[in-house]
Amino acid sequence: MPSKSVAVGSSVGLHARPAAIIAAAAEDLGSAVTINGVDSSSSLMLMTLGAKLGDTVEVAGDDQSAVDKIASLVEQDLDA
C-alpha cells in the first residue's frame, strides 16, 4: 500500500475549511485514501485528528497518484 509522510501546511491545521477541501478532493478520486488511518473523504473524521500546522501525518491508499494528490493538499495552506 503506497504511503507518504507529510507535514500539515494549513495555519489552522486540519480544521474545518482545510478538512472540507481535502474531503471533497478525496471523494472525487475514486480510490480510498486515509490520513493517519481515518477516511480522508470525511471532513469530520479529519478534524478529529487534531493535526496542527507542522504536524506530520501519514497519507496512505491503494493508488499512488491518489495518495500524492491528497498529500499535496495536506502540505498546502488551504486556509489562506
PyMOL commands that set and color helices and strands:
alter all, ss='L'
color gray80, all
select helices_A, chain A and resi 16-29+43-48+64-75
alter helices_A, ss='H'
color red, helices_A
select strands_A, chain A and resi 3-7+33-35+38-39+56-61
alter strands_A, ss='S'
color yellow, strands_A
deselect
rebuild
show_as cartoon
